[in-house]
Amino acid sequence: MFRRLLVLFILSVSLYANNISTYLYSYYLPINFVDNKLKHNGFDVIGSYHPMQNDKYTVLVITSNELKDLASKDGREFAGVLKVLIDDENKRIVVSNPEYFLRAFLQDDFNKQNADKITQSLKRIFPNIKNSKYSLDENDISEYHFMFAMPYYEDKIEVASGNNLNNKIITNASKNIVFSLKLNNNATLYGVSMNGSLGEEYYLNAIEQKKHSVLLPYMVLVKNNKAYILHPKYYLAVSLPALSMGEFMTISDIPGEIEDYFKSLFQ
């Protein structure tokens, strides 16, 4: 009897689970207006750049005291920033949804009240904001993987180890560093643009996802004499959950290219 009730409870929870949108969309606003509104609503704009080297797209990287506090726990550092895309080509704003990415990157430390507070701040800036069709069930986000035998959030790739890693990336990637964020646990999170023949422009165009270039720049974490990236087979998939296996197969060489690129920055 107890087992039957437990099964019914689990089924009832799953039936009422919400789909959480990956991104939030808003009407187009000029970049200066967006930048100013962010700064007056509790956010720090710590970097900006044109993803894919395309000046019709501008990504603003933002953080806040709440985000930095949440990301200063071991293993949660990639939650330290959100990103806002000003899309001049399609005349819209795209924002990484706090609830979605905090569920993904904070794992068991996720707290919905924290996410809702950050989302409310964004809604004051973008009052016409709406959910994207890209989404995952709220119960699936923290345990997300693209398919069987594919990596999870915790399957990060170590791209370097040794001393002076911060100095190495600053020297080797000086022109490509979009942002750096020092966290309270002596970790530093970097966002680095990836140009070249198999860089951002290639793979986002190949899967027709320029409109979601808000997932960029790709990030690398330096902590305790080691450097890590989120596994590209995880990060690209969780950032673009509606893409099919066939679409990802068109860029099957990219995960290795991203890994090699970040390894090269610490040589």
NUKOLLUM-8182 format. One record per residue (C-alpha): residue number from 1; x negated, y negated, z. Coordinates in nm, 4 decimals, always signed. Layout:
BEGIN
+-----+----------+----------+----------+
| num |       c1 |       c2 |       c3 |
+-----+----------+----------+----------+
| NUM |        X |        Y |        Z |
...
+-----+----------+----------+----------+
This chain:
BEGIN
+-----+----------+----------+----------+
| num |       c1 |       c2 |       c3 |
+-----+----------+----------+----------+
|   1 |  +0.0000 |  +0.0000 |  +0.0000 |
|   2 |  -0.2777 |  -0.2430 |  +0.0922 |
|   3 |  -0.4614 |  -0.1674 |  -0.2312 |
|   4 |  -0.1465 |  -0.2338 |  -0.4339 |
|   5 |  -0.0949 |  -0.5692 |  -0.2618 |
|   6 |  -0.4586 |  -0.6621 |  -0.3221 |
|   7 |  -0.4273 |  -0.5859 |  -0.6931 |
|   8 |  -0.1078 |  -0.7917 |  -0.7135 |
|   9 |  -0.2790 |  -1.0821 |  -0.5371 |
|  10 |  -0.5747 |  -1.0743 |  -0.7761 |
|  11 |  -0.3432 |  -1.0617 |  -1.0762 |
|  12 |  -0.1371 |  -1.3531 |  -0.9443 |
|  13 |  -0.4502 |  -1.5640 |  -0.8940 |
|  14 |  -0.5683 |  -1.4938 |  -1.2485 |
|  15 |  -0.2264 |  -1.5804 |  -1.3912 |
|  16 |  -0.2383 |  -1.9253 |  -1.2314 |
|  17 |  -0.6025 |  -1.9985 |  -1.3154 |
|  18 |  -0.6535 |  -2.3194 |  -1.5107 |
|  19 |  -0.8433 |  -2.3705 |  -1.8299 |
|  20 |  -1.1115 |  -2.6344 |  -1.7735 |
|  21 |  -1.2096 |  -2.8447 |  -2.0734 |
|  22 |  -1.5762 |  -2.8602 |  -2.1593 |
|  23 |  -1.5541 |  -3.2228 |  -2.2703 |
|  24 |  -1.3350 |  -3.5264 |  -2.2200 |
|  25 |  -1.2448 |  -3.7520 |  -2.5138 |
|  26 |  -1.1609 |  -4.1198 |  -2.5110 |
|  27 |  -1.0953 |  -4.3978 |  -2.7584 |
|  28 |  -1.4018 |  -4.5604 |  -2.9077 |
|  29 |  -1.5672 |  -4.8378 |  -2.7086 |
|  30 |  -1.8841 |  -5.0361 |  -2.7873 |
|  31 |  -2.2001 |  -4.9107 |  -2.6209 |
|  32 |  -2.2646 |  -5.2326 |  -2.4262 |
|  33 |  -1.9154 |  -5.2164 |  -2.2780 |
|  34 |  -1.9574 |  -4.8497 |  -2.1801 |
|  35 |  -2.3010 |  -4.9104 |  -2.0291 |
|  36 |  -2.1734 |  -5.2019 |  -1.8209 |
|  37 |  -1.8621 |  -5.0160 |  -1.7024 |
|  38 |  -2.0663 |  -4.7128 |  -1.5969 |
|  39 |  -2.2999 |  -4.9267 |  -1.3903 |
|  40 |  -2.0087 |  -5.0992 |  -1.2166 |
|  41 |  -1.8377 |  -4.7721 |  -1.1267 |
|  42 |  -2.1090 |  -4.5957 |  -0.9324 |
|  43 |  -2.3219 |  -4.4508 |  -1.2118 |
|  44 |  -2.6833 |  -4.5089 |  -1.3026 |
|  45 |  -2.7688 |  -4.4949 |  -1.6728 |
|  46 |  -3.1121 |  -4.3314 |  -1.6672 |
|  47 |  -3.1650 |  -4.2716 |  -2.0373 |
|  48 |  -3.0259 |  -4.3219 |  -2.3842 |
|  49 |  -3.1200 |  -4.2062 |  -2.7317 |
|  50 |  -2.9905 |  -4.1152 |  -3.0764 |
|  51 |  -2.9527 |  -3.7360 |  -3.0919 |
|  52 |  -3.0547 |  -3.5762 |  -3.4214 |
|  53 |  -3.2367 |  -3.9069 |  -3.4914 |
|  54 |  -2.8999 |  -4.0332 |  -3.6158 |
|  55 |  -2.8201 |  -4.3886 |  -3.5084 |
|  56 |  -2.4462 |  -4.3280 |  -3.5542 |
|  57 |  -2.4604 |  -4.1238 |  -3.2338 |
|  58 |  -2.5825 |  -4.2504 |  -2.8965 |
|  59 |  -2.6047 |  -4.0404 |  -2.5808 |
|  60 |  -2.6160 |  -4.2140 |  -2.2428 |
|  61 |  -2.7485 |  -3.9954 |  -1.9612 |
|  62 |  -2.5909 |  -4.0825 |  -1.6286 |
|  63 |  -2.6288 |  -3.9830 |  -1.2660 |
|  64 |  -2.4945 |  -4.0958 |  -0.9294 |
|  65 |  -2.5704 |  -4.0522 |  -0.5624 |
|  66 |  -2.3166 |  -3.7679 |  -0.5489 |
|  67 |  -2.4698 |  -3.5868 |  -0.8444 |
|  68 |  -2.8227 |  -3.6236 |  -0.7090 |
|  69 |  -2.7188 |  -3.4896 |  -0.3696 |
|  70 |  -2.5449 |  -3.1895 |  -0.5256 |
|  71 |  -2.8408 |  -3.1169 |  -0.7520 |
|  72 |  -3.0992 |  -3.1333 |  -0.4741 |
|  73 |  -3.0162 |  -2.7804 |  -0.3602 |
|  74 |  -3.2499 |  -2.5068 |  -0.4799 |
|  75 |  -3.1273 |  -2.3594 |  -0.8068 |
|  76 |  -2.8740 |  -2.6352 |  -0.8699 |
|  77 |  -3.0974 |  -2.9023 |  -1.0217 |
|  78 |  -2.9441 |  -2.9001 |  -1.3710 |
|  79 |  -2.6263 |  -3.0485 |  -1.2202 |
|  80 |  -2.8043 |  -3.3806 |  -1.1623 |
|  81 |  -2.6792 |  -3.5572 |  -1.4753 |
|  82 |  -2.3763 |  -3.5972 |  -1.6979 |
|  83 |  -2.3799 |  -3.7284 |  -2.0521 |
|  84 |  -2.1673 |  -3.9721 |  -2.2500 |
|  85 |  -2.1646 |  -3.9802 |  -2.6303 |
|  86 |  -2.0734 |  -4.2971 |  -2.8186 |
|  87 |  -1.9802 |  -4.1598 |  -3.1593 |
|  88 |  -1.9817 |  -4.4425 |  -3.4135 |
|  89 |  -1.9102 |  -4.2050 |  -3.7006 |
|  90 |  -1.5885 |  -4.0555 |  -3.5633 |
|  91 |  -1.5025 |  -4.3609 |  -3.3496 |
|  92 |  -1.4635 |  -4.1889 |  -3.0160 |
|  93 |  -1.6273 |  -4.1293 |  -2.6794 |
|  94 |  -1.7181 |  -3.7787 |  -2.5618 |
|  95 |  -1.8023 |  -3.7139 |  -2.1948 |
|  96 |  -1.9312 |  -3.3932 |  -2.0389 |
|  97 |  -1.6525 |  -3.2879 |  -1.8013 |
|  98 |  -1.7794 |  -3.2992 |  -1.4402 |
|  99 |  -1.5623 |  -3.0102 |  -1.3232 |
| 100 |  -1.6732 |  -2.7825 |  -1.6074 |
| 101 |  -2.0469 |  -2.8418 |  -1.5839 |
| 102 |  -2.0552 |  -2.8594 |  -1.2049 |
| 103 |  -1.8783 |  -2.5230 |  -1.1915 |
| 104 |  -2.1394 |  -2.3874 |  -1.4317 |
| 105 |  -2.4505 |  -2.5340 |  -1.2677 |
| 106 |  -2.3556 |  -2.5390 |  -0.8984 |
| 107 |  -2.2212 |  -2.1836 |  -0.8980 |
| 108 |  -2.1128 |  -2.0874 |  -0.5427 |
| 109 |  -2.1897 |  -2.4398 |  -0.4203 |
| 110 |  -1.9172 |  -2.5905 |  -0.6393 |
| 111 |  -1.6603 |  -2.8024 |  -0.4569 |
| 112 |  -1.3599 |  -2.9262 |  -0.6533 |
| 113 |  -1.3165 |  -3.2373 |  -0.4393 |
| 114 |  -1.6657 |  -3.3535 |  -0.5377 |
| 115 |  -1.5921 |  -3.2948 |  -0.9048 |
| 116 |  -1.2547 |  -3.4703 |  -0.8845 |
| 117 |  -1.4125 |  -3.7759 |  -0.7217 |
| 118 |  -1.6627 |  -3.8093 |  -1.0064 |
| 119 |  -1.3901 |  -3.7524 |  -1.2659 |
| 120 |  -1.1746 |  -4.0265 |  -1.1127 |
| 121 |  -1.4651 |  -4.2691 |  -1.1470 |
| 122 |  -1.4890 |  -4.1797 |  -1.5158 |
| 123 |  -1.1142 |  -4.2282 |  -1.5608 |
| 124 |  -1.1461 |  -4.5848 |  -1.4321 |
| 125 |  -1.3915 |  -4.6473 |  -1.7152 |
| 126 |  -1.2022 |  -4.4491 |  -1.9797 |
| 127 |  -0.8300 |  -4.4778 |  -1.8876 |
| 128 |  -0.7179 |  -4.3014 |  -2.2067 |
| 129 |  -0.9363 |  -3.9979 |  -2.1496 |
| 130 |  -0.8000 |  -3.6567 |  -2.2507 |
| 131 |  -0.9160 |  -3.2965 |  -2.2489 |
| 132 |  -1.0944 |  -3.1315 |  -2.5385 |
| 133 |  -0.9748 |  -2.8024 |  -2.6850 |
| 134 |  -1.3088 |  -2.6496 |  -2.5895 |
| 135 |  -1.2468 |  -2.4837 |  -2.2540 |
| 136 |  -1.2945 |  -2.1810 |  -2.0312 |
| 137 |  -1.0860 |  -2.0260 |  -1.7564 |
| 138 |  -1.1917 |  -2.1784 |  -1.4254 |
| 139 |  -1.2691 |  -1.8316 |  -1.2875 |
| 140 |  -1.5057 |  -1.7553 |  -1.5747 |
| 141 |  -1.7259 |  -2.0632 |  -1.5851 |
| 142 |  -1.9704 |  -1.9842 |  -1.3044 |
| 143 |  -2.0179 |  -1.6287 |  -1.4328 |
| 144 |  -2.0221 |  -1.7258 |  -1.7973 |
| 145 |  -2.2239 |  -1.5363 |  -2.0524 |
| 146 |  -2.1573 |  -1.5192 |  -2.4235 |
| 147 |  -2.1210 |  -1.1432 |  -2.4381 |
| 148 |  -2.2570 |  -0.8210 |  -2.2885 |
| 149 |  -2.6349 |  -0.8281 |  -2.2273 |
| 150 |  -2.6545 |  -1.2032 |  -2.2899 |
| 151 |  -2.8044 |  -1.4377 |  -2.0253 |
| 152 |  -2.6239 |  -1.5998 |  -1.7341 |
| 153 |  -2.6937 |  -1.9353 |  -1.5697 |
| 154 |  -2.9516 |  -1.7846 |  -1.3345 |
| 155 |  -3.1509 |  -1.6328 |  -1.6209 |
| 156 |  -3.3655 |  -1.9416 |  -1.6656 |
| 157 |  -3.6857 |  -1.9206 |  -1.8693 |
| 158 |  -4.0164 |  -2.0160 |  -1.7100 |
| 159 |  -4.1983 |  -2.2203 |  -1.9736 |
| 160 |  -4.5028 |  -2.3218 |  -1.7690 |
| 161 |  -4.6831 |  -2.2731 |  -1.4403 |
| 162 |  -4.9815 |  -2.4415 |  -1.2795 |
| 163 |  -5.0872 |  -2.7786 |  -1.1496 |
| 164 |  -5.0076 |  -3.1257 |  -1.2868 |
| 165 |  -4.7045 |  -3.0159 |  -1.4873 |
| 166 |  -4.5389 |  -3.3565 |  -1.4542 |
| 167 |  -4.8497 |  -3.5258 |  -1.5913 |
| 168 |  -4.8664 |  -3.2791 |  -1.8802 |
| 169 |  -4.5104 |  -3.3309 |  -1.9992 |
| 170 |  -4.5354 |  -3.7083 |  -1.9605 |
| 171 |  -4.8517 |  -3.7066 |  -2.1704 |
| 172 |  -4.7442 |  -3.4555 |  -2.4339 |
| 173 |  -4.3842 |  -3.5697 |  -2.4747 |
| 174 |  -4.4173 |  -3.9395 |  -2.3996 |
| 175 |  -4.2261 |  -4.0465 |  -2.7123 |
| 176 |  -3.9571 |  -3.7807 |  -2.6719 |
| 177 |  -3.8660 |  -3.8053 |  -2.3022 |
| 178 |  -3.5140 |  -3.9452 |  -2.2814 |
| 179 |  -3.4890 |  -3.9410 |  -1.9025 |
| 180 |  -3.6541 |  -3.8179 |  -1.5855 |
| 181 |  -3.4713 |  -3.7703 |  -1.2579 |
| 182 |  -3.6540 |  -3.7163 |  -0.9308 |
| 183 |  -3.4451 |  -3.5097 |  -0.6887 |
| 184 |  -3.4591 |  -3.4842 |  -0.3118 |
| 185 |  -3.6113 |  -3.1346 |  -0.3163 |
| 186 |  -3.9334 |  -3.2461 |  -0.4913 |
| 187 |  -3.8033 |  -3.1326 |  -0.8278 |
| 188 |  -3.7925 |  -3.3478 |  -1.1408 |
| 189 |  -3.5431 |  -3.2960 |  -1.4200 |
| 190 |  -3.6390 |  -3.4171 |  -1.7682 |
| 191 |  -3.4365 |  -3.4566 |  -2.0850 |
| 192 |  -3.6472 |  -3.4284 |  -2.3996 |
| 193 |  -3.5461 |  -3.4823 |  -2.7606 |
| 194 |  -3.6422 |  -3.2067 |  -3.0027 |
| 195 |  -3.7159 |  -3.3246 |  -3.3542 |
| 196 |  -3.8720 |  -3.1371 |  -3.6443 |
| 197 |  -3.7458 |  -2.8962 |  -3.9086 |
| 198 |  -3.5764 |  -2.6628 |  -3.6585 |
| 199 |  -3.4813 |  -2.9268 |  -3.4040 |
| 200 |  -3.1542 |  -3.0883 |  -3.3025 |
| 201 |  -3.0617 |  -3.2139 |  -3.6469 |
| 202 |  -3.1005 |  -2.8679 |  -3.7977 |
| 203 |  -2.9075 |  -2.6584 |  -3.5506 |
| 204 |  -2.6197 |  -2.8960 |  -3.4741 |
| 205 |  -2.5590 |  -2.9501 |  -3.8444 |
| 206 |  -2.5817 |  -2.5759 |  -3.9123 |
| 207 |  -2.2933 |  -2.5058 |  -3.6734 |
| 208 |  -2.1152 |  -2.8326 |  -3.7592 |
| 209 |  -2.1320 |  -2.9672 |  -3.4050 |
| 210 |  -2.2676 |  -3.3207 |  -3.4428 |
| 211 |  -1.9502 |  -3.4396 |  -3.2697 |
| 212 |  -2.0592 |  -3.2524 |  -2.9569 |
| 213 |  -2.4193 |  -3.3707 |  -2.9524 |
| 214 |  -2.3355 |  -3.4914 |  -2.6005 |
| 215 |  -2.4884 |  -3.1576 |  -2.4915 |
| 216 |  -2.8267 |  -3.3147 |  -2.5714 |
| 217 |  -3.0996 |  -3.3893 |  -2.4820 |
| 218 |  -3.2154 |  -3.0430 |  -2.3800 |
| 219 |  -3.3400 |  -3.0373 |  -2.0219 |
| 220 |  -3.6421 |  -2.8943 |  -1.8443 |
| 221 |  -3.6974 |  -2.8692 |  -1.4689 |
| 222 |  -4.0378 |  -2.9080 |  -1.3017 |
| 223 |  -4.0566 |  -2.7743 |  -0.9476 |
| 224 |  -4.3190 |  -2.6103 |  -0.7249 |
| 225 |  -4.5817 |  -2.5889 |  -1.0007 |
| 226 |  -4.3416 |  -2.4227 |  -1.2427 |
| 227 |  -4.1241 |  -2.5464 |  -1.5278 |
| 228 |  -3.7932 |  -2.3935 |  -1.6337 |
| 229 |  -3.5297 |  -2.4382 |  -1.9010 |
| 230 |  -3.1810 |  -2.2964 |  -1.9106 |
| 231 |  -3.1828 |  -2.0008 |  -2.1457 |
| 232 |  -3.0757 |  -2.1396 |  -2.4858 |
| 233 |  -2.8492 |  -1.8395 |  -2.5452 |
| 234 |  -2.6704 |  -1.9453 |  -2.2289 |
| 235 |  -2.6801 |  -2.3256 |  -2.2534 |
| 236 |  -2.5733 |  -2.3555 |  -2.6175 |
| 237 |  -2.2962 |  -2.1013 |  -2.5654 |
| 238 |  -2.1556 |  -2.2526 |  -2.2447 |
| 239 |  -2.1704 |  -2.5988 |  -2.4037 |
| 240 |  -1.9855 |  -2.4796 |  -2.7158 |
| 241 |  -1.7543 |  -2.2035 |  -2.5894 |
| 242 |  -1.5287 |  -2.1969 |  -2.8958 |
| 243 |  -1.8031 |  -2.0955 |  -3.1388 |
| 244 |  -1.7932 |  -1.7432 |  -3.2779 |
| 245 |  -2.0695 |  -1.4847 |  -3.2924 |
| 246 |  -2.0966 |  -1.5483 |  -3.6658 |
| 247 |  -2.1504 |  -1.9195 |  -3.6107 |
| 248 |  -2.4221 |  -1.8549 |  -3.3542 |
| 249 |  -2.5900 |  -1.6045 |  -3.5839 |
| 250 |  -2.6516 |  -1.8877 |  -3.8300 |
| 251 |  -2.8932 |  -2.0360 |  -3.5737 |
| 252 |  -3.0314 |  -1.7109 |  -3.4331 |
| 253 |  -3.3876 |  -1.8446 |  -3.4597 |
| 254 |  -3.3144 |  -2.1543 |  -3.2478 |
| 255 |  -3.3344 |  -2.0079 |  -2.8942 |
| 256 |  -3.6913 |  -1.8985 |  -2.9630 |
| 257 |  -3.7761 |  -2.2320 |  -3.1199 |
| 258 |  -3.6466 |  -2.4206 |  -2.8148 |
| 259 |  -3.8454 |  -2.1993 |  -2.5789 |
| 260 |  -4.1649 |  -2.2412 |  -2.7839 |
| 261 |  -4.1145 |  -2.6158 |  -2.8048 |
| 262 |  -4.0930 |  -2.6590 |  -2.4292 |
| 263 |  -4.3892 |  -2.4288 |  -2.3706 |
| 264 |  -4.5917 |  -2.6499 |  -2.6046 |
| 265 |  -4.5187 |  -2.9564 |  -2.3907 |
| 266 |  -4.7195 |  -2.8147 |  -2.1013 |
| 267 |  -5.0303 |  -2.7058 |  -2.2887 |
+-----+----------+----------+----------+
